[in-house]
Amino acid sequence: MSVRIAVVKESTAGEKRVSATPETVKKFAGLGAEVAVESGAGSSASISDQAYADAGAKLGDRASVLKDADIILGVQGPDPDSLKGAKKGAWIVAGLNPFGERARVDAYAAAGFEALAMELMPRITRAQSMDILSSQSNLSGYKAVLDAASEYGRAFPMMMTAAGTVSAARVFIMGVGVAGLQAIATARRLGAQVSATDVRSATKEQIQSLGAKPIFVENVAGIEGEGSGGYATEMSPEYQKAQAELVSAHIAKQDIVITTALIPGRPAPRLISDAQIASMRPGSVIVDLAVEQGGNVEGAKAGEVVEIHGVKIVGHRNVPSRLAADTSALFSRNLFNFLSAFWDKDGGLPQLDDEIGGAIRLTQNGKVVNPRLLS
């Protein structure tokens, strides 16, 4: 008997992505799976129902798609009430925001679902192709620069004209993870003068390799900022003070600042204060990619572009969804790479190993089992 996979239409407001594309539907079919897609699931990502049908998927309403499904795929976790009719023991594989949506996790457990949070995928070599945070952050960094350019009332590159020279925009990237590196590369391609900083000293060479200027605190020994799995950790008061002084002087000279700093399971660290915003010249732009986790920038508002001291603070929600076709393609490949790596050729559910399964499994047998939610 083949594994039945359900692809549900996203119900979260503003979510345009979809968790499977015709490409991955074909790949799952190649493994022997039966794929059912809720009608209209891909419309906001520019994928028609016919394209899914041509790839071998069965189309239907939510109830028919969920019936007998072994695995339910989503971009964001589906509302537990919308899963009525799905069988106990079914897997929910999606970005589940377990720390921000704990009640939903508890509801999955009560309903007997096995919830697998893809954003908790361990950052190990063999799981790189399964990492939804990296794939989505890459395009977020790119889009952040485009959003900044759209709000900025001047040109990015230096231009030599008969009427005089237009100076290059000065762009400062704060946080050099996947999103930050892509932001550097994109701003450089647009001709900006780019600088960047991070709490992890190892990123200095990465910044330089992309042609940007690293802005780092020197003479504060023993602070690397590197946490487990390559994530940043919170810094000591000494480092924070030194960084604030260095960054304040630098921010005052910038035209555009893009902040990307996140700490998993905790509010985003505050990087830019109201006083620092006031030091920037009117018409400058700040893009806060962490606005939905509390924000890196004082005064930033999720879902809004606000103006403070003449500086525009851009706080778009769900930036990956603003490039839904491409982010859906990458997200769906992450899900396929994950499930196919553990595929049971005899037709049973994939058999997860302890390292990956233990990291991403939230619920099992009616209970919340993830150590990070139990501690």
N, C-alpha and C positions, 0 to 999 in steps of 0.2 A: 504493500500500500504506500502511495507516495505522500510526501509531506505537503500540506496545503498552506500556502502563504497568502495572507490578506494584506492588501495595501489600502489604508483608509485615507479618506479626504481629511485634511487638516481643519480643525475647528477653532484653533486659537486665532483671535482677531489679528489681522495683518499678516498672517503666515501664508506665504505664497509658494513655499517649497513643497516638494512631494518626495516620498521615501523610496520610490522605485521609478525607473525610467524604462522605456521599451528595450534599451540595451540590457539592463539588469534582469528584466523579465525573461528575455531570451536566455540569459546565462543561467537563471534559476531553472528554467525549463530544461536546459541542457543537463542539469544535475538530476533531473527526474521529478522536480517539484511541480505542483499545480499552483498557478498564481491567479488570484482573483483581485480585481481592482475596483474600488468604489467609483461609480460614474462621476466624472468631473474632477477626480482627484488631481489630475495634472494640468487642468485648464489654466490656472494662474501661473504655471511654469512653462506655458506655451507647448503643452503636450496634449494632443487630442485623445479622446476615447478610442478612435479608430486606430491610432498609432499603437495603443496598448493591445487592441484586438489583433492587429497585424503581427504583433510580437508573440502572440499566443496566450494572452491573458483572457480570463473570463470577466466580463463587466457586469455590474449589478448594483443594487442599493446596499446600504450599510448592513442590513440584516442578512442578506444572502451572501455577502462577501465574508462576514464573520462566521457564518454557519460552518461548523466543523474545522475551523482554521486552527492549525497547530502553532503558527507563528503570525503575529500581527505586527506589521511594520508601520512606523510613524516617524515624522521629523520631531515633533513635540509630543509628549505623552498624551494619548487620548483621554478624554473625560471618562472615568469609570462608568458613569451612568450611560454612556453611549456604547458600551461594550456588552450590553445585555443580549444574551443569546450566544455569546462566545463560550466555548467549553472551558471547564476548569482544567488547569494545567497548561493552558496555552501560553506561549511566550509573548511578551510585549517588548519589542526591540526598538528603541527610540532614544532621543535625548530627553531624559525624564526630570532634570532639575531636582534631584532628590533632596537637596538641602533647602530649597525654596518652596518645594511642593510636598512636604512630608505627609500631609493628610491624604494626598492622592496616592502616595506609596502605600500607606496603611490600607487604603481602599482596595488597591490591587491585591494586597495580601489577603484581605477578607474575602475577596471574590475568588481566590484560588489561582490567580495568575502568577506566572514567574516573570517578574519585571527585570529587564536587563538595561542598565543605564549606559549608553554608549559613550557619554562624556567622561565616564570613570575608567575608560580603557587605559591600562598602564602604558606609560611611555617607554616601551621596550622595542628593540629593533624589529622583531617579527610582527609587532602590532602596528607599525607605522601606517600601513595601508588601510587600517581599520579606524584610524584616529579622526573622529568627526570634528574635534576642536581645531586641529591643525588645518584640515581641508577648508573649513568654513572661515577660519581666521585669515587665511591667505587672501581670500576674496574680500573680506571685511577691510583689510589693510589697504587694498587697492581702491575700494569704493570710498573709504574715508578721505583719500587724497582728492578724488573726483568731487566729493561733496564739498570739501574745503575750497577747491578751485571754483565751484559753482557759486559759493557764497562770497568769495573774495573778489573785490571790485577792481582787481588789477591783473596783469599778465603774470605767468609763472617764469618764462625764460627771459634772459637778457636779450634785448633786441637793439640792434644798431640801425638807426634810420637816418634819413637826411635831415629830419627835424630834431635829432638828438637821440640819446641812448635811454632805453627803458631798463632799469635795474632788475636783476633776477629776484624773485621772491625768496625770502629766507624761511625755511621750513624746519621745525624742530620736532623730532619724534621722541616721545617719552615712553619707554618700554619696548625692548627689542626682542620680542618673541616672534612668532610666525607673522602676526599681523603687522608688527612694527617693521620687520625686515621687508615685507612687501610694500609697505608705505614708503620706506626709504627708496626702494627701487623705482616705484611709480613716480614719486616726486622728482627723482633724478631724471627719469625719462622725459618729464615735462619741462625740464630745464631749470629747476629750482636749485638754490644753494642750500644743501641739506646738512643738518647736524642731528645727533641722536644721543640718548643716554639710557642707562639701565643700571639696576642694582647688581647685576651679575657681571663681574669683571671679564668673564670669558667672551662676552659679546663685543668687546672692543675691536677685536680683529674682524668680526663679521661686519661691523659698521664700516670699517675702513675698506674692506673688500668690495663694498658696494659704492665706494667713492664718496662717502659722507664723513663728516668730522665728528669723532667721539668726544662727548662732554662728560668727563668722569671726575669724581672726587678722588683726589690723590692724598696721600699721607694719612689715611685712616686704615690702619693695618688690620688684617684678619677678618675682613667682612667681604665675603664673596657674593652673598645674596642668592646662593644656589640651594634650592630645597630638593626634596626627593622627586625623582621623575623629571628633572629639568625645569620645574616651576620655580618662580621667585618666592622668597620668603619675606616676612616682615623684618625690617632693619632695626638696629639698635638706635637709641636716642642720639648717640654721638654721630652716627652716620647720617641720620635724618637731618640733623642740624647743619652738618657740613654740606649735604646735598642741597638743602633748601637755599643756602646762601649762594652756592654756585649757580643753581638753576634760576634763581631770582634775577641775577645779573644778566643771564643769557636770555631769559624769556622777554625781558624788556626790549630786546633788539629784534625780536622775531615778528614776522608777518603772519605765520600760521604755526599753530602747535597742534599735534595729534597725540592724544594720550591713549594707551592701550593696556594699562597695568591691571591685572586681576590676580587674586589669590583664591584658589579653589576652596569653596565652602565658607568663605568669609567675605565681608563687605569689601568693595574695591578701596584701595588706599587713596587718600587724598593727596594729590600731587600739586595742584594749583590753587592758590588762595585768592580771595577777592582782591587783596592788595597787589598780588602779582598780575592779575587781570588789568587792574587800574594802571599798571606800569607800561602796558602795551599801547601802541598808537591806535587811534580810532581807525576802524576799517579792518583791523586784524581779525583773524578767525581762529577759534579753538574747536576741534572735533573731539568729543569725549566718547570713545568706543566702550567705555565701562559704565555708561550712564544707567543701564538697567540693573547693575549690581551696586548701586549707591553713588557711583560717579567718582572720577578722579578730579573733577573740577568743581570748585565751590560755586553754587548757583546754577549748575547745569540741570536741565529738566528733561526727563525721559519723554521722547516723542515730540519735542519742541526745539525750535531754534530761537533762543532768547538773546537779547542784547544787554550787556552789562558794561558800563563805562565805555560805551562806543565799540565794544568788541562783541562779535557774534559768537555765541556758544552753541554748537550744533550737537544735539542729543538724540539722533534718530534711534528708534527702537529696531531691534532685529535687523541689523545691517545686512547679514547674509541673504535675507529674504528680498532685499532690494536688487539682487542679481539672481533671481530665482531659477532661471534655466541652468546656469552654470553651477550654482551651489547645489541644486538638486542632483545634477549629474555626478558631482563629487560625493555628496552625501550617500546617494544610492550605491555607489561603488564601494564606499566604506562598509555599508551594511552587507553587501554581497561578499566582499573580501573576508569579513568576519565569519559569516555563516558558512561559506564554502570551505574555509580552513578547517572546520570541524565536522564537515558533512558526513552523515552516516549513509554509506552506499546501500545499506539494506532497507532504507526507507524510514528509519526512526528519526527522532529529533537529533540535531547535532550534539556531539559529546564534548562538552567544554572541558578544558584542563583546569587545574586548580588555580594557576596563576592568573589567567584571564577571567575565568568564570568567577573566581573568588573576588576579583576586583570589581566586576560590573554587576553581579547578581544582587538585586535588592531584596527580592521576596522569593520564597519557595515553601511549598506545602503549607500555605496559609499563614506564614510568619514572615516578618521582616528579619533578614539574616545578614545583611551587610554590616561588617564590623564598624564602619565609619558612621552608620546611623544608630548603632547600639552603644557607642562609647559615650 
